[in-house]
Amino acid sequence: MFVLGRSNMPAGLPIADRELYLAGGGDDVVVLGISADGRELVWRAVLGGGGNDFGAGIHVDAHGIVTVAGCATEGFPMTEDAVQPSFGGGVRDAFVVRLDPGADTPEDQLVFATLLGGAGEDGAMRVHVNAAGVITIAGFTGSSVDFPVTAGAFQAAYAGGPSDAFIARILPGGAHAALVYSTYIGGSSDDVAPEDGEKLSSWGMAVDANDDVVLAGHTRSWNFPVSPHAFDSTHNGGFDVFLVRLCCDASLEPTEQIKLGTYLGGTDSDAPTGIALDERGAIVVTGYTFSGGFPVTADALSPTPAGLGDGFLCRLDSTRTGDEQMTYSTFLGASGTDVPRGVAVLEDNVFCVIGWTESPGFPLRGAGVSESFRGVDDAFVAVIDTGVTGPGGLVYSTLLGGSDVDALQGNPVGTAPGRIVCGGVTLSFDFPATENAIQSQFGGVRDFIAAAFDLRVPRARAEVVPSSGAAPLSATLDGRESTTPEGTDLVEHQWSIDPGIELAGEVVAHTFTEPGRHVVMLTVANSVGHIHQDIVPVEVLCVGGNFDPWNAADIGSPLFPGSAWKDGEGISVCAGGRTTVSTADEFHYVCREISGDFSAVVRVEEPLSWLVGARLGLMVRSSMDPGAPFAAFFVQRYSTETRLMFRFRNDGVLSARSHGATTLPLWLKIDRRGGEIVASSSAEGDVWTEVDRQVIAFGSDGPVLGGLAACGNDTGDPLKSFTPLRAHVTGLAIAVAETFRRGDANASGALDIADAISVLGYLFGAAEDTSKAKVAQCLDAADANDDGATDIADAVKILGHLFADAGPLPAPFGECAADPTADKLDCGMFPPCAGP
């Protein structure tokens, strides 16, 4: 394998038996040849001009000839057949060299070397050599008038801005060496700004089976050349990724040469760092983005950004049109900045992404070199299966690094199925070198990294039959569909069921006894030490249904379905739902339709099981719609206590008021009086204490729904276990508010002086006074002044109406009706309004 880098102290590098040493001043280009087993440095080449030179792209052909492209200063070594033997000007020119590590003499090792550039700054960032030996390079140019372009170029003129991209093809070979194709590519702003060699990023190039060049870069230009059927024909903001597929045939018209030209990005800056072509020729591009609106697909591994800057992996099929071109796109990262630096195809739909991360929480999977973040930046290797939806698409991920900065960069190269080599840089004195390393100790300020990975990861495939049903649920756990790459064997099947239950075997049996969502995880291991996991949720249900006079149903769409059933003298509930949802409710509701004013009561016992945040209590709502207006009086589970909560939605706004800790069992009551809801509690169900009240706009004067609401506070994650709220309540009842006539305290059917006497008897009479029981049947009727209390002022009010022309009493007066005023008084029975 070969590693490309740069060094300002090449003489201090390990010495090989064969070498080409043409060092200059400043930084020099360095190419290291390492034996296949990674144990020996077999060749090195050092090339440089008078300033800082660096290589950016490397290609090794079937004959072992190494081609390197990059940025060179004046004095960089050239061969006699160079297509441009003299320095063009500016800080640097692009260069291409062909090297033969197998040649015996340094003279024979430098096969071909040329510059390419004009008066501005130019550089080659990527290189490819086809079977015919034609070299393709791509890079940037700041040479606005004299960069060498050929007749029939796709874009013959510099478009403007600090830099344009370019694509060029060179035929090496003595007297026949020639620049066979060269073109600008760009718009009027900055396209692929020159790089400093420290952070080789914003580039990617591949050549497909038709010899078309696929180029990725980034651009600020609003008028970058796009094709008629581009995925995105409009610049989005900042630097956008651009993708171009170009047929470098000068005999074609420019519109025929460009097979794809498209933007890719969000409202902030986005940059590509590597591309590959899959087996069908689709473009796989990786890079990093600071855009929250970067386009992702529904099957993404991670559909939302996680940090300051996230990596991305996209696949575009340019044989399709418009939005249909994007067949996969995902974010990759955690809380910090994450920068992929290269991508390789491992197998169909499976890709390896390498790079660096400064996120301690970078997602990890499987058995790796390092599974914990160690330094300022750590290198990472991730394997993503785009055929799997969601987080399960991350097949393997590991960190690699020491206590300082570590990064892998450049497209990884496959050496055998499932195995790659890649290079990078480290500033860590404690970088974890292997025992067979050529150099096991840190050499200076910055060292090269050469790493090889065996990524033959197995695939766990778990099946649970049946995966849903009532408790107890007897099921078979089957892992026979699990696979492992050729050349490896599966050596272990381990099953985990929620925390605490472990089973071993390819096929096992288990009975789920407790209701809830159980998580079954299968872990398989293969003979090269890799593991893989598959997770299957199992839903064990409670069984319930409607029971007169109640209807039981879920509001919204709880992930775990709720149920309720008649249980002895009370009602049992089993509920899922989320309490964090504010715009749409999720809970189980045991309710019935009720018109007019009413009172609803229930006795809440200590639930059998409930999670922090779970709620149980009474609710009144206008409909079964998840966003309907409602008022609810709950007990809610907190970490160390149970609290009373009053929640309501009015005019689309959700509000909540906490009323402190309480103990269970507890009676709850909701009274509806007109548009006002009054919540009260009682230890024994006899003496009630008002807790809260609120006017609710239910939207009509028609019937509402009242009853018991239960919410289990599910996470909403189908791959996390969940224990539903399981509780038993008694005394659930709804009573329509009794109608009465104000002032008729003795319920005689007439308003006269006897009513004032009855009020006084209720207040001050002896225990055997019959007025006490009669008035107590409907204290609302005795409340003549409607102040929410029965006292001597009510007797005075009645007398004033009868003998002092004090006017009518408050409603309901003269006719039977419910009390329009919510208060602590009640009317249990008023015979004159009971009808025949």
C-alpha atoms as one frame of an Amber mdcrd trajectory, in Angstrom:
protein
   0.000   0.000   0.000   1.037   3.601  -0.573   0.640   6.651   1.643   0.706
  10.211   0.292   1.628  13.129   2.506   3.910  16.095   3.020   6.908  16.814
   5.218   9.167  19.746   6.020  11.772  17.328   7.415  11.865  14.468   4.889
  15.379  13.501   5.907  13.988  12.443   9.280  11.576   9.936   7.772  12.340
   6.189   7.981  14.756   5.129   5.231  13.798   2.481   2.667  15.994   0.233
   0.537  14.758   1.984  -2.611  13.959   5.646  -2.821  13.594   8.692  -5.034
  14.891  11.699  -3.168  14.365  15.031  -4.953  13.669  17.276  -1.965  13.341
  21.032  -2.322  12.755  23.817   0.179   9.850  24.119   2.605   7.308  21.305
   2.569   7.893  18.444   0.140   5.618  15.794  -1.355   6.182  12.391   0.266
   5.020   8.990  -1.001   5.659   5.924   1.162   5.415   2.322  -0.092   4.558
  -0.167   2.666   4.647  -3.936   2.406   1.328  -5.799   2.173   1.614  -7.064
   5.755   2.271  -3.525   7.005   5.567  -4.469   8.656   8.142  -2.844   6.337
   8.799   0.421   4.504   9.921  -0.793   1.066  10.102   2.483  -0.882   9.878
   6.207  -0.444   9.797   9.203  -2.765  10.380  12.846  -1.824   9.783  15.607
  -4.387   9.719  19.362  -4.013  10.365  22.777  -5.467  11.577  25.976  -3.885
   8.535  26.525  -1.648   5.786  24.515   0.002   4.581  21.676  -2.204   1.958
  19.073  -1.398   0.274  16.112  -2.995  -3.521  15.876  -2.857  -4.461  12.877
  -5.001  -2.925   9.463  -5.560  -3.721   6.538  -7.864  -2.053   3.136  -8.218
  -2.675   1.192 -11.434  -2.687  -2.537 -12.063   1.055  -2.468 -12.856   1.991
  -0.822  -9.565   2.726   2.583 -11.154   1.902   5.390  -8.700   0.429   8.635
 -10.047   0.346  11.667  -7.769  -1.252  15.083  -8.357  -1.045  18.197  -6.266
   0.306  21.733  -5.957   3.913  22.576  -6.829   6.140  25.632  -6.517   8.760
  26.785  -9.015  11.671  24.364  -9.261   9.561  21.214  -8.885  11.254  18.332
 -10.801  10.029  17.759 -14.382  10.727  15.132 -17.032  11.705  15.928 -20.595
   8.298  14.897 -21.958   6.359  17.260 -19.668   3.353  18.825 -21.411   4.183
  22.060 -19.524   7.826  21.984 -18.426   7.999  25.573 -17.110   6.326  27.173
 -14.117   3.214  29.156 -15.130   3.260  31.705 -12.333   1.408  32.515  -9.123
   2.087  30.783  -5.836   1.727  27.240  -7.208   0.916  25.286 -10.350  -0.828
  21.958 -10.595   1.490  18.994 -11.039   1.235  15.342 -12.081   3.979  12.743
 -11.567   4.141   9.082 -12.510   6.402   6.941 -10.282   7.624   3.352 -10.624
   8.529   2.036  -7.150   9.825  -1.210  -8.698  12.526   0.476 -10.799  16.099
   0.019  -9.637  17.426   3.570 -10.114  15.956   6.922  -9.079  16.117   8.064
 -12.705  13.881   5.195 -13.764  11.529   5.679 -10.812  10.489   9.166 -12.035
   8.545   8.074 -15.115   6.723  11.297 -15.948   6.321  14.735 -14.393   4.607
  17.878 -15.652   3.187  21.151 -14.441  -0.142  22.610 -15.511  -1.147  26.175
 -14.794  -1.258  29.841 -15.676  -0.320  33.124 -14.053  -2.614  32.633 -11.034
  -2.589  29.976  -8.357  -3.497  26.490  -9.591  -3.608  23.061  -8.029  -4.620
  19.493  -8.808  -6.646  17.869  -6.041  -7.599  14.475  -7.449  -6.159  12.071
 -10.029  -7.200   8.941 -11.912  -5.512   6.794 -14.578  -7.566   4.640 -16.930
  -6.563   1.326 -18.514  -5.130   3.155 -21.542  -2.809   5.181 -19.301  -4.666
   8.503 -19.751  -4.348  10.648 -16.645  -7.379  12.649 -15.467  -6.833  15.401
 -12.919  -9.226  17.871 -11.352  -8.578  20.889  -9.244  -8.819  24.652  -8.983
  -7.406  27.532 -10.980  -7.100  31.204 -10.255  -5.608  31.826 -13.693  -8.350
  33.874 -15.300  -6.890  34.255 -18.794  -4.114  31.772 -19.421  -4.922  28.437
 -17.819  -4.320  25.923 -20.624  -7.648  24.789 -22.135  -8.167  22.737 -25.269
 -10.362  23.223 -28.312 -13.874  21.914 -27.802 -13.713  22.373 -24.024 -16.987
  22.310 -22.113 -16.229  25.815 -20.747 -13.463  27.602 -22.594 -13.404  30.819
 -20.519 -12.873  31.684 -16.891 -16.281  32.507 -15.390 -15.154  34.902 -12.647
 -14.539  35.049  -8.934 -11.394  33.975  -7.067 -11.272  30.508  -8.630 -12.894
  28.059 -11.010 -12.641  24.296 -11.042 -10.944  22.517 -13.910 -10.814  19.020
 -15.388  -7.851  18.021 -17.565  -6.697  14.875 -19.323  -3.033  14.162 -20.060
  -1.542  11.429 -22.225   2.011  10.722 -20.981   4.567   8.863 -23.041   7.694
  10.516 -24.385   7.264  12.390 -27.646   3.541  11.583 -27.661   2.809  13.252
 -24.320  -0.023  15.740 -24.740  -2.790  17.670 -23.007  -5.731  15.976 -24.718
  -8.574  17.760 -22.923  -8.851  20.660 -20.487 -11.763  22.836 -19.397 -12.809
  25.378 -16.826 -15.905  24.616 -14.719 -17.455  27.365 -12.633 -19.666  30.376
 -12.137 -19.092  34.035 -11.412 -18.223  33.629  -7.705 -15.869  31.361  -5.767
 -15.737  27.754  -6.955 -13.545  25.361  -4.944 -11.345  27.885  -3.173  -7.622
  26.970  -3.065  -6.674  24.737  -0.173  -3.736  25.092   2.152  -2.803  21.436
   2.265  -3.565  21.236   5.987  -7.262  20.527   5.581  -7.620  18.784   2.276
 -11.390  18.757   2.066 -13.875  20.064  -0.480 -13.032  17.635  -3.322 -13.964
  14.327  -4.813 -13.422  12.744  -8.225 -14.166   9.418  -9.856 -14.174   8.064
 -13.415 -17.033   5.770 -14.404 -17.207   2.793 -16.742 -17.888   5.116 -19.698
 -14.746   7.134 -18.899 -16.937  10.087 -17.823 -15.502  12.211 -15.022 -17.578
  12.703 -11.881 -16.389  15.724  -9.897 -17.502  17.088  -6.524 -16.523  20.449
  -5.133 -18.136  23.449  -3.502 -19.272  26.755  -4.920 -20.683  30.139  -3.980
 -21.753  30.860  -7.554 -25.439  31.399  -8.229 -24.810  30.583 -11.918 -22.740
  27.416 -11.621 -23.428  25.298 -14.750 -26.292  22.894 -14.105 -27.891  20.303
 -16.354 -31.534  20.402 -17.475 -32.564  17.622 -15.094 -30.467  18.645 -12.078
 -31.372  17.389  -8.641 -31.189  21.021  -7.464 -30.717  23.811 -10.005 -30.626
  26.685  -7.475 -27.872  27.869  -5.168 -29.088  27.486  -1.559 -26.675  29.603
   0.500 -23.045  29.876   1.599 -20.928  27.262  -0.154 -23.035  24.539  -1.784
 -21.736  21.177  -2.915 -21.637  20.849  -6.688 -21.667  17.566  -8.587 -20.703
  17.315 -12.250 -20.680  14.315 -14.564 -18.748  15.268 -17.702 -18.014  13.436
 -20.896 -14.569  14.777 -21.878 -15.168  14.446 -25.625 -14.258  17.647 -27.450
 -16.221  16.533 -30.511 -19.483  16.971 -28.576 -21.325  20.200 -27.941 -21.015
  21.521 -24.346 -24.666  20.653 -23.667 -23.900  17.068 -24.703 -20.746  16.874
 -22.610 -22.462  17.694 -19.304 -24.532  14.691 -18.215 -25.109  16.053 -14.707
 -24.592  19.442 -13.138 -26.328  20.067  -9.818 -26.171  21.860  -6.513 -26.497
  19.950  -3.241 -26.892  21.694   0.091 -28.858  23.756   2.578 -28.985  27.385
   3.614 -25.518  27.419   5.207 -22.185  26.072   3.937 -21.704  22.496   2.732
 -18.595  20.802   1.350 -17.779  17.410  -0.205 -14.694  15.468   0.818 -14.905
  12.279  -1.197 -16.947  10.426  -3.793 -17.234   6.891  -5.062 -19.364   5.145
  -7.675 -21.466   2.153  -6.709 -21.987  -0.941  -8.842 -24.740   0.793 -10.825
 -22.711   3.965 -11.412 -24.681   6.038  -8.874 -22.680   8.815  -7.215 -21.932
   8.318  -3.521 -20.687  11.548  -1.955 -19.616  12.283   1.597 -18.681  15.557
   3.233 -19.731  17.924   5.986 -22.513  20.453   6.391 -23.439  23.343   8.640
 -26.944  23.467   7.144 -29.927  22.309   9.152 -31.878  22.178   5.901 -29.493
  19.825   4.134 -31.668  17.354   2.142 -32.072  13.880   3.666 -34.240  10.916
   2.744 -36.934   9.240   4.840 -34.767   6.144   5.399 -31.822   8.162   6.774
 -29.583   6.737   9.473 -29.876  10.139  11.189 -32.507  12.494   9.704 -31.612
  15.572  11.796 -28.295  17.326  12.513 -26.796  16.564  15.907 -24.093  19.205
  16.368 -22.280  22.289  15.131 -21.329  20.630  11.854 -22.319  17.125  10.833
 -21.048  14.726   8.241 -23.311  13.547   5.465 -23.519  10.589   3.093 -25.636
  10.879  -0.071 -26.280   8.717  -3.088 -27.549  10.262  -6.349 -28.565   8.362
  -9.445 -28.024  10.736 -12.372 -30.016   8.466 -14.705 -33.104   9.713 -12.876
 -34.483  13.263 -12.878 -35.113  15.907 -10.234 -35.798  14.815  -6.661 -35.865
  11.152  -7.693 -32.079  11.271  -8.154 -31.481  11.268  -4.394 -31.902   7.624
  -3.395 -30.299   7.987   0.054 -29.075  10.826   2.257 -28.237  11.016   5.952
 -26.431  13.067   8.567 -23.562  11.447  10.479 -22.266  12.898  13.725 -22.900
  14.003  17.281 -22.740  17.173  19.386 -19.509  18.678  18.016 -18.057  19.028
  14.518 -17.771  15.832  12.489 -15.936  15.755   9.155 -15.895  12.702   6.874
 -12.838  12.740   4.612 -13.401   9.824   2.261 -15.768   7.055   1.186 -15.433
   3.602  -0.367 -17.895   0.991  -1.598 -17.653  -2.257   0.402 -20.580  -4.104
  -1.183 -23.964  -3.341  -2.691 -25.587  -0.568  -0.620 -22.785  -0.729   1.985
 -20.216   2.073   2.269 -17.213   2.846   4.441 -16.795   6.477   5.560 -13.602
   7.706   7.260 -12.732  11.082   8.757 -12.374  12.866  12.075 -14.663  13.989
  14.874 -14.478  16.282  17.860 -17.712  14.810  19.293 -17.276  12.608  22.409
 -20.709  11.155  21.683 -19.951  10.097  18.111 -22.134   7.004  17.425 -20.233
   3.728  17.858 -21.140   0.165  16.875 -19.441  -3.190  17.222 -15.978  -4.188
  18.322 -13.419  -1.495  17.435  -9.880  -0.263  17.918 -11.121   2.386  20.344
 -14.661   2.740  21.611 -14.184   5.928  23.651 -13.238   9.466  22.633  -9.643
  10.188  23.693  -8.358  13.472  22.297  -9.032  16.867  20.749 -10.112  15.182
  17.514 -10.301  11.440  16.930 -10.283   9.629  13.609 -13.296   7.463  12.852
 -14.245   4.579  10.573 -17.953   3.928   9.965 -19.748   1.331   7.856 -23.243
   2.330   6.698 -25.782   0.004   5.096 -28.104   2.248   3.078 -30.502  -0.636
   2.598 -31.470  -0.434   6.282 -33.756   2.338   7.507 -32.880   4.380  10.570
 -30.162   3.859  13.210 -29.813   0.171  12.282 -28.059   1.311   9.110 -24.901
   1.985  11.125 -23.339  -1.474  10.860 -19.959  -0.642  12.394 -18.276   2.450
  13.812 -15.071   2.951  15.770 -12.766   5.747  16.874  -9.000   5.730  16.411
  -6.708   8.181  18.141  -4.613   9.401  21.026  -4.798  12.413  23.311  -4.343
  15.119  20.624  -5.538  15.575  17.020  -5.986  12.503  14.808  -7.615  12.292
  11.379  -8.052   9.816   8.552  -8.361  11.390   5.113  -8.655  10.494   1.473
 -10.818   7.757   0.005 -10.071   4.394   1.634  -8.775   1.775  -0.768 -10.079
  -1.787  -0.840  -7.403  -4.483  -0.714  -9.802  -7.460  -0.560 -13.553  -7.874
  -0.006 -14.413  -6.115   3.242 -10.858  -4.874   3.873  -9.489  -1.376   3.387
  -6.353   0.684   3.889  -6.303   4.418   4.504  -3.982   7.195   5.525  -4.085
  10.237   7.742  -2.247  12.377  10.237  -1.722  12.402  14.013  -0.431  14.909
  16.540  -0.809  12.395  19.387   2.332  11.000  21.038   0.177   8.106  22.292
  -1.504   7.150  19.022  -2.321   3.402  19.279   0.114   1.777  16.855  -0.055
  -1.979  16.428   2.702  -4.385  17.437   3.768  -4.949  13.820   4.071  -1.191
  13.075   6.947   0.099  10.927   7.282   2.974  13.413   5.701   2.433  16.822
   6.848   5.683  18.470   5.731   9.240  17.760   8.367  11.014  15.689   7.648
  14.730  15.993   5.035  17.465  15.779   2.931  15.630  13.189   3.213  12.052
  11.941   1.644  10.112   9.099  -0.944   7.424   9.791  -1.241   4.266   7.704
  -4.021   1.961   8.851  -5.645  -1.229   7.590  -9.083  -2.428   8.698 -10.865
  -5.737   8.335 -14.514  -4.691   8.022 -16.052  -8.097   7.417 -18.917  -7.455
   9.796 -21.691 -10.043  10.232 -25.382  -9.150   9.926 -27.698 -10.168  12.725
 -31.277 -10.872  11.631 -33.715 -11.562  14.450 -37.289 -12.751  14.094 -39.786
 -13.141  16.955 -42.941 -15.177  16.250 -45.451 -14.016  17.324 -44.256 -10.474
  18.009 -47.581  -9.165  19.331 -50.380 -10.561  21.466 -51.995 -10.681  24.861
 -50.083 -11.628  27.995 -48.797 -14.241  28.583 -47.198 -14.390  25.116 -45.139
 -17.473  24.234 -42.757 -16.755  21.347 -39.911 -18.264  19.335 -36.762 -16.164
  18.908 -35.118 -17.115  15.607 -31.662 -15.959  14.437 -31.201 -18.359  11.519
 -31.344 -15.562   8.922 -28.148 -13.973  10.291 -25.187 -13.942   7.858 -21.470
 -13.255   7.821 -19.123 -12.345   4.910 -17.388 -15.015   2.895 -14.278 -16.330
   4.618 -15.744 -15.905   8.110 -18.019 -18.019  10.312 -20.705 -17.147  12.850
 -19.512 -18.349  16.244 -22.095 -16.957  18.683 -25.809 -16.019  18.981 -26.696
 -14.137  22.173 -30.234 -12.883  22.991 -31.015 -10.050  25.434 -34.612  -9.375
  26.477 -34.995  -6.040  28.244 -32.473  -5.575  31.045 -31.683  -8.788  32.850
 -32.724 -11.714  30.636 -29.963 -13.402  28.611 -30.407 -16.453  26.373 -27.949
 -18.243  24.076 -28.613 -20.157  20.881 -29.584 -19.714  17.273 -33.251 -20.462
  18.088 -34.704 -20.109  21.611 -38.146 -19.915  23.249 -39.394 -17.341  25.743
 -42.704 -16.409  27.400 -43.443 -12.724  27.984 -45.622 -12.370  31.079 -45.784
  -8.621  31.647 -47.714  -6.187  29.397 -45.644  -3.578  27.590 -43.150  -3.161
  24.764 -40.244  -5.517  25.214 -36.978  -5.118  23.318 -35.362  -8.287  22.020
 -31.760  -7.854  20.853 -29.788 -10.486  18.989 -25.988 -10.160  19.021 -24.000
 -12.321  16.624 -20.207 -12.653  16.538 -18.031 -13.997  13.746 -14.633 -15.633
  13.538 -12.708 -12.380  12.917 -14.052 -10.794  16.099 -16.765  -8.526  14.711
 -20.221  -8.365  16.234 -23.538  -7.046  14.969 -26.898  -6.542  16.616 -30.517
  -6.573  15.503 -33.393  -5.288  17.625 -36.999  -6.451  17.438 -39.777  -4.927
  19.582 -42.359  -7.308  21.045 -45.738  -5.909  22.042 -47.504  -7.664  24.917
 -50.988  -6.208  25.200 -53.605  -5.791  27.876 -57.077  -6.892  26.764 -60.068
  -4.629  27.277 -62.939  -2.920  25.471 -66.111  -0.891  25.872 -68.390  -1.546
  28.839 -71.666   0.246  29.550 -72.013   3.110  29.907 -68.376   3.813  29.028
 -66.465   3.827  25.744 -62.710   3.109  25.895 -60.444   4.346  23.080 -57.048
   5.899  22.409 -56.851   9.611  21.682 -54.206  10.378  19.070 -51.858   7.596
  18.007 -50.045   6.125  21.017 -47.259   3.771  19.990 -48.452   1.296  22.632
 -52.236   0.771  22.379 -54.197   1.309  25.581 -57.149  -0.606  26.978 -59.596
  -0.607  29.900 -61.976  -3.129  31.401 -64.515  -3.600  34.183 -62.653  -5.052
  37.155 -64.670  -5.943  40.236 -66.166  -2.786  41.713 -63.972  -0.550  39.626
 -62.157  -0.100  36.332 -58.628  -1.147  35.354 -56.657   0.750  32.724 -53.499
  -0.067  30.781 -52.226   2.984  28.907 -49.457   4.217  26.642 -49.206   7.692
  25.124 -46.745  10.537  25.547 -47.069  13.438  27.969 -44.472  15.537  26.118
 -46.745  16.058  23.115 -48.394  19.486  23.261 -49.990  19.986  19.861 -51.739
  16.616  19.756 -52.794  14.516  22.742 -51.839  10.856  23.212 -53.574   8.866
  25.941 -56.309   6.313  26.691 -59.772   7.684  27.439 -62.681   5.996  29.223
 -65.516   8.387  28.534 -69.132   9.039  27.669 -71.023  11.851  26.030 -72.781
  14.261  28.359 -74.831  17.410  27.821 -75.301  20.420  30.025 -73.761  20.874
  33.438 -72.487  17.863  35.333 -70.079  16.541  37.934 -67.570  13.750  37.348
 -65.838  11.921  40.213 -63.319   9.101  40.574 -61.227   7.539  43.313 -57.609
   7.047  42.167 -55.665   4.279  43.832 -51.875   3.800  43.747 -51.127   2.446
  40.216 -49.668  -1.021  39.828 -46.988   0.425  37.502 -46.303   3.912  36.251
 -43.288   5.811  34.957 -42.151   9.313  35.842 -44.416  11.733  33.986 -47.383
   9.332  33.734 -50.814  10.837  34.498 -54.196   9.543  35.629 -57.354  11.510
  36.327 -60.496  13.169  35.003 -60.911  15.026  31.729 -63.581  16.970  29.884
 -62.970  17.595  26.176 -64.995  18.720  23.202 -64.249  15.688  20.990 -61.918
  12.762  20.310 -59.758  14.989  18.102 -56.155  14.995  19.494 -56.058  18.800
  19.341 -59.492  19.437  20.894 -60.048  21.899  23.784 -60.033  20.162  27.157
 -59.638  20.549  30.894 -58.128  17.782  33.008 -57.424  17.173  36.672 -54.659
  14.586  37.152 -52.380  12.944  39.598 -48.921  12.843  37.982 -45.872  10.785
  38.886 -42.696  12.736  39.628 -39.318  11.264  40.598 -40.002  11.133  44.347
 -43.642  12.142  44.747 -47.133  12.318  43.277 -48.516  15.752  42.417 -51.858
  17.239  41.517 -51.911  18.840  38.055 -54.540  20.906  36.285 -54.024  21.045
  32.517 -56.124  22.594  29.787 -56.106  23.596  26.137 -57.930  26.795  25.275
 -57.919  28.440  21.847 -55.162  26.029  20.777 -52.850  26.955  23.680 -51.855
  24.240  26.153 -51.363  25.284  29.791 -50.615  23.489  33.029 -50.683  24.401
  36.710 -49.102  22.287  39.432 -50.771  22.093  42.848 -48.138  20.340  44.905
 -47.633  16.886  46.306 -50.479  14.611  47.343 -51.008  11.058  48.535 -53.075
   8.212  47.115 -55.809   7.042  47.247 -57.537  10.329  46.460 -60.926  11.390
  45.164 -60.952  13.792  42.209 -63.948  15.794  40.966 -64.595  17.999  37.955
 -67.715  20.196  37.814 -68.893  21.787  34.609 -70.975  24.870  35.160 -71.660
  26.582  31.877 -68.284  27.302  30.296 -66.349  26.997  33.554 -64.598  23.867
  34.816 -63.951  23.536  38.557 -61.494  20.926  39.892 -61.736  19.657  43.471
 -60.187  16.891  45.554 -61.180  14.967  48.653 -59.502  12.397  50.845 -62.722
  10.453  51.501 -65.111  11.786  48.849 -67.266  13.754  51.298 -65.618  17.089
  52.029 -64.294  18.681  48.825 -61.543  21.273  48.468 -61.477  23.418  45.349
 -58.066  23.179  43.620 -58.440  25.114  40.360 -60.940  26.505  37.887 -60.828
  27.674  34.279 -63.249  28.888  31.620 -62.884  26.656  28.550 -64.155  27.512
  25.060 -65.404  24.087  23.982 -66.524  25.478  20.642 -70.262  24.745  20.874
 -73.132  24.369  23.324 -73.512  20.728  22.360 -72.484  17.661  24.340 -68.902
  17.079  25.468 -66.957  13.986  26.504 -66.206  13.350  30.132 -64.404  10.546
  31.915 -61.098   8.973  32.932 -57.846   9.832  31.110 -54.668   7.733  31.463
 -51.255   8.460  29.909 -48.227   6.206  30.418 -45.499   8.635  29.215 -43.988
   6.466  26.498 -40.736   7.668  24.914 -42.214   7.220  21.443 -39.170   5.177
  20.399 -40.305   1.805  19.006 -36.904   0.273  19.793 -36.972   1.126  23.502
 -38.779  -0.921  26.116 -41.872   0.568  27.733 -43.965  -0.366  30.762 -47.513
   0.979  30.401 -49.438   2.777  33.120 -51.483   0.067  34.840 -53.963   1.299
  37.411 -57.279   0.583  39.110 -59.882   3.226  39.959 -63.236   3.061  41.720
 -66.273   5.280  41.914 -66.012   6.632  38.361 -69.327   8.393  37.792 -70.824
  11.368  36.012 -73.953  13.051  37.414 -75.916  15.641  35.492 -76.288  18.819
  37.523 -79.717  18.888  39.341 -82.083  21.673  38.297 -83.709  23.863  40.956
 -85.360  27.245  41.609 -83.371  29.821  43.544 -84.804  30.705  47.020 -87.154
  27.695  47.345 -85.078  26.399  50.271 -87.663  23.950  51.570 -88.409  22.577
  48.042 -92.136  23.219  48.453 -92.592  24.483  44.923 -93.315  28.021  46.092
 -91.203  30.954  47.278 -92.582  32.323  50.562 -91.654  33.211  54.127 -91.372
  29.526  54.975 -88.209  29.391  52.859 -86.518  32.086  54.957 -87.583  30.203
  58.117 -86.146  26.953  56.658 -82.771  28.642  56.016 -82.680  29.883  59.618
 -83.664  26.417  60.873 -80.845  24.859  58.828 -78.389  27.330  60.319 -79.517
  27.617  63.913 -82.138  24.947  64.609 -81.832  21.923  66.847 -80.471  18.655
  65.482 -83.978  17.238  65.103 -85.169  20.273  63.092 -86.573  18.857  59.820
 -85.373  21.993  58.022 -81.788  20.755  58.219 -82.298  17.633  56.068 -84.671
  19.307  53.629 -82.410  22.324  52.948 -79.298  20.083  52.769 -80.795  18.226
  49.778 -80.202  21.322  47.590 -77.977  23.955  49.147 -77.885  25.735  45.776
 -81.602  26.552  46.174 -81.008  27.926  49.675 -78.156  30.143  48.381 -80.590
  32.990  47.633 -77.896  35.611  46.963 -75.735  33.191  44.900 -72.534  33.942
  46.817 -71.513  30.280  47.080 -72.442  29.942  50.774 -75.561  29.225  52.798
 -75.849  31.740  55.656 -78.190  34.271  57.307 -77.725  36.634  54.347 -79.767
  34.190  52.239 -82.762  34.435  54.633 -82.462  38.233  54.494 -82.335  38.101
  50.680 -85.555  36.037  50.524 -87.349  38.410  52.920 -86.133  41.435  50.967
 -87.567  39.971  47.766 -90.908  39.150  49.420 -91.519  42.289  51.483 -89.097
  45.063  50.455 -89.285  45.099  46.650 -85.581  44.071  46.494 -86.038  42.624
  43.001 -85.724  39.093  41.658 -83.240  36.561  42.988 -80.271  35.426  40.826
 -80.890  32.723  38.231 -82.360  30.228  38.172 -85.327  32.151  39.465 -88.941
  31.353  38.689 -88.010  28.345  36.500 -86.135  25.098  36.841 -82.526  25.238
  35.632 -78.992  24.313  36.650 -76.827  26.687  38.616 -74.972  28.897  36.084
 -72.386  29.778  38.736 -69.653  27.318  39.686 -69.252  27.137  43.468 -68.696
  24.675  46.281 -72.421  24.085  46.841 -74.357  21.256  45.248 -77.914  20.204
  44.557 -78.426  16.524  45.021 -82.240  16.500  44.830 -84.963  19.094  44.170
 -88.356  17.323  43.739 -90.337  20.301  42.367 -88.106  20.213  39.232 -88.028
  16.443  38.897 -91.062  16.340  36.586 -94.041  14.000  36.741
